[in-house]
Structures are given as structure tokens and as C-alpha cells.
Amino acid sequence: MSVETFVPSNTVVSLTDAAKKHFSAKLAKADKNWIRLSTRVSGCTGYAYVLDFADSPEADDETLDAGDNVKVAIASNAVSLLRGTEIDYVMEGVNGVIKYYNPNVVDECGCGESFNIG
């Protein structure tokens, strides 16, 4: 008989290899050191993701070294909305799109621009 122990992850977000590659190239072109992820009240369902480039995290941001020279700062007021989110970069036809796989989301608007949590 084996016993497994559940240890919750303290990681707020994770990035796929495709997202790391995308952001690494974007950060180099922008001459910035950080990706900063936050949310804002928006749309028909509640919140929208906000992704910016930054020179450094803000004082109370959660931080993550994702590897491939990609460092992520998560706004402290967005941590509870984003905990467990995986960020991916996918091609849809000829367009590259950043996708958020957020396990906290219970509702999204039809166009995918805003979300709500339970």
C-alpha cells in the first residue's frame, strides 16, 4: 500500500513552452524584463485579463521565474482570480493568440473577452 500526500501549489500561474518562447521574444524586442499580469473590471461577465511589459514588479506583486528569460509579476489584487491559471500561446489560422486556462472561471462572455469566478 502506498500513501500519497496532496501538497497545494503556491504557483499562481504557469506558462506552456509555447507561451515562454513567445514572451521571451516579445520581452527582448520590448527591452523589458517582466511580463505583468493583472485583471480589471470589464465586459459583460466581470473581469478581463491585462497583460503588460514592465521593467520590474510592483512592490506587492507575486512573482514567478518561468524560465527562458521570462519573469512574470502578478498583481496582488488578481492573485485569487488567477490562482492555478495556465497561459498558452496558440496559432489560430494565421493569428497567434494568448489563451488563459483558468480553473476559477465559472462564466465567460461569448467573445471570450471577459470572465467571472464563483
C-alpha positions in Angstrom: 0.0 0.0 0.0 1.2 3.5 -0.8 0.2 6.8 0.6 0.1 10.0 -1.4 0.1 13.4 0.1 -1.6 16.3 -1.6 0.6 19.5 -1.4 -1.2 22.5 -2.9 0.9 24.5 -5.3 1.8 28.1 -4.4 2.2 28.9 -8.1 -0.4 31.4 -9.2 0.2 30.9 -12.9 2.2 28.6 -15.2 3.2 29.1 -18.8 3.4 26.5 -21.5 6.6 26.1 -23.5 4.9 27.9 -26.4 4.0 30.9 -24.2 7.5 31.1 -22.7 9.0 31.2 -26.2 6.5 33.8 -27.3 7.1 36.0 -24.3 10.8 35.6 -24.4 10.9 37.0 -27.9 8.5 39.8 -27.0 10.4 40.9 -23.9 13.7 41.0 -25.9 12.1 43.3 -28.6 10.4 45.5 -26.0 13.7 45.8 -24.0 11.7 44.9 -20.8 12.4 42.4 -18.1 9.0 41.3 -16.8 5.5 40.3 -18.0 2.9 41.8 -15.6 -0.5 40.1 -15.4 -3.4 41.8 -13.7 -7.2 42.0 -14.1 -9.7 44.8 -14.5 -13.4 45.0 -14.2 -14.7 44.8 -17.7 -17.2 43.3 -20.2 -20.5 41.6 -19.6 -19.3 38.9 -17.2 -17.0 40.7 -14.8 -13.2 40.7 -15.4 -10.7 40.9 -18.2 -7.1 39.8 -18.3 -4.5 42.6 -18.6 -1.0 41.7 -19.8 1.7 44.4 -19.9 5.5 44.5 -20.2 7.3 46.1 -17.2 10.8 46.9 -16.0 10.2 45.4 -12.6 7.3 44.1 -10.5 5.3 46.4 -8.3 6.0 46.1 -4.5 3.2 43.7 -3.6 3.2 41.6 -6.8 3.6 37.8 -6.7 6.5 36.8 -8.9 7.4 33.8 -11.0 10.6 32.9 -12.9 9.0 30.9 -15.7 12.3 30.1 -17.3 13.6 31.0 -20.8 14.3 34.6 -19.5 10.6 35.1 -18.8 9.7 36.5 -15.4 6.1 37.1 -14.5 4.6 39.6 -12.0 1.0 39.0 -10.9 -0.9 41.9 -9.4 -1.7 41.2 -5.7 -5.4 42.1 -6.2 -5.6 39.5 -9.1 -4.0 36.5 -7.3 -7.2 35.0 -6.1 -8.8 35.3 -9.5 -5.8 33.8 -11.3 -4.6 31.0 -9.0 -3.9 27.9 -11.0 -4.2 29.6 -14.4 -2.1 28.2 -17.3 -1.1 30.6 -20.0 -0.6 29.3 -23.5 0.2 30.7 -26.9 -1.6 29.1 -29.8 -1.9 29.7 -33.5 -5.5 30.1 -34.8 -5.2 30.3 -38.5 -2.6 32.9 -39.2 -3.0 34.6 -35.9 -1.1 34.0 -32.6 -3.4 34.1 -29.6 -2.7 34.1 -25.9 -5.1 31.7 -24.1 -5.8 31.6 -20.4 -6.9 28.3 -18.9 -8.3 29.5 -15.5 -9.8 26.8 -13.3 -11.6 29.5 -11.3 -13.8 30.7 -14.2 -17.5 29.8 -14.0 -18.7 32.0 -16.8 -17.3 33.7 -19.9 -18.8 36.1 -22.4 -19.4 34.8 -25.9 -16.5 36.7 -27.4 -14.0 35.5 -24.7 -13.0 39.0 -23.6 -14.3 38.8 -20.0 -14.8 36.1 -17.3 -16.4 35.7 -13.9 -15.4 33.5 -11.0 -17.7 31.7 -8.5 
